[in-house]
Amino acid sequence: MITKRFLQVGIFMVFAMLIATAFSTRQEGDPWVVPEKYKKMKNPVASDAESISAGKALYAKHCKSCHGTKGLGDGTKAAQLKTECGDFSKADFQSQSDGSLFYKINEGRDDMPSFKKKIPDADDVWSVVNYVRTLKK
């Protein structure tokens, strides 16, 4: 026999879960919000041949399968994803600050994984940022 208190707690739990889901569900295509401190963050790694080469190697290992060789969003895994990989050569991508790109690589979202553990050295992430800057049209 279900008691009145048990039923009240059950209804409350279902209601709380629905509210939590509503607030945590992000619509596809929503802007990727980057905290201000990252937007203003400057890249401490010089964009030189060494950094770009290191970034290219890391990109080939971790990014190319989804984002494609030239960053056009046409990698071998791109079609399997729910979200579009984007085109790194476009002006809207290239107009983002280095800090914003650093944040997105580190944090990830949706199909884009976080690379905090896969690329733990911040300077290496900055080198990836330097490399993707070379992919503009």
C-alpha positions in Angstrom: 0.0 0.0 0.0 1.4 3.4 -1.0 1.3 6.0 1.7 0.4 9.6 1.0 3.9 10.8 2.0 5.5 8.3 -0.4 3.3 9.4 -3.2 4.1 13.1 -2.5 7.9 12.4 -2.4 7.6 10.5 -5.7 5.7 13.3 -7.4 8.2 15.8 -6.1 11.1 13.7 -7.5 9.6 13.4 -10.9 8.8 17.2 -11.0 12.4 18.0 -9.9 13.8 15.8 -12.6 11.7 17.4 -15.3 12.8 20.9 -14.2 16.5 19.8 -14.1 16.2 18.3 -17.6 14.5 21.4 -19.0 17.2 23.7 -17.7 20.1 21.4 -18.7 18.9 20.7 -22.2 20.7 22.8 -24.7 19.2 23.2 -28.2 21.4 22.3 -31.1 22.8 25.4 -32.7 22.8 27.4 -29.4 25.8 29.6 -29.2 28.8 28.2 -27.5 29.2 30.5 -24.5 32.8 31.2 -23.5 33.5 32.8 -20.1 34.9 36.3 -20.4 38.2 35.4 -18.8 38.9 33.0 -21.7 37.7 35.4 -24.4 40.3 37.8 -23.2 43.1 35.3 -22.6 46.2 35.8 -24.8 48.0 32.9 -26.4 51.4 32.7 -24.6 52.9 30.4 -27.3 54.4 32.2 -30.3 52.9 31.2 -33.6 56.1 30.0 -35.1 57.1 27.0 -37.3 57.8 24.8 -34.2 54.5 25.5 -32.5 52.5 25.2 -35.7 54.2 21.8 -36.5 53.5 20.6 -33.0 49.9 21.8 -33.3 49.5 20.1 -36.6 50.7 16.8 -35.2 48.2 17.0 -32.3 45.4 18.0 -34.6 46.1 15.0 -36.8 46.0 12.7 -33.8 43.0 14.2 -32.0 40.9 16.4 -34.3 41.3 15.4 -38.0 38.9 12.4 -37.7 36.0 14.8 -37.1 37.2 18.2 -38.4 39.0 16.9 -41.5 42.5 17.4 -42.8 41.8 21.1 -43.7 39.4 21.8 -40.9 36.3 21.9 -43.2 34.3 19.7 -40.9 34.5 16.7 -43.3 36.5 14.2 -41.3 35.8 10.4 -41.5 33.7 10.5 -38.3 31.8 13.8 -39.0 28.8 12.1 -40.6 28.3 10.0 -37.5 27.9 13.0 -35.2 24.7 14.7 -34.2 26.3 18.2 -34.4 28.0 19.8 -37.3 31.8 20.1 -36.9 32.0 23.5 -38.4 34.4 25.0 -40.9 37.7 26.4 -39.4 38.4 28.2 -42.7 35.4 30.5 -42.4 35.7 34.1 -41.1 33.3 33.5 -38.2 35.5 30.8 -36.8 38.7 32.6 -37.4 37.3 35.8 -35.8 37.1 34.1 -32.4 39.8 34.9 -29.9 42.6 32.5 -29.2 41.3 32.1 -25.6 37.9 31.1 -26.9 39.4 28.4 -29.0 41.6 27.3 -26.1 38.5 27.0 -23.9 36.5 25.1 -26.5 39.3 22.5 -27.0 39.7 22.1 -23.2 36.1 21.9 -22.3 34.3 20.4 -25.3 30.5 20.1 -25.5 28.0 17.8 -27.1 29.9 15.6 -29.6 33.1 17.5 -29.1 34.9 15.9 -26.2 37.0 17.7 -23.6 40.7 17.4 -24.3 41.9 18.3 -20.8 43.2 14.8 -20.2 44.2 13.9 -23.8 46.2 17.1 -24.2 47.1 18.0 -20.6 49.9 20.5 -21.4 48.3 23.9 -21.9 51.1 25.0 -24.3 50.2 22.0 -26.5 46.6 23.2 -26.7 47.9 26.7 -27.6 49.9 25.1 -30.4 46.7 23.5 -31.7 45.1 27.0 -31.7 48.1 28.3 -33.6 47.8 25.5 -36.2 44.0 26.0 -36.7 44.7 29.6 -37.4 46.6 28.4 -40.6 43.5 26.8 -41.9 41.8 30.0 -43.0 40.8 30.6 -46.6 
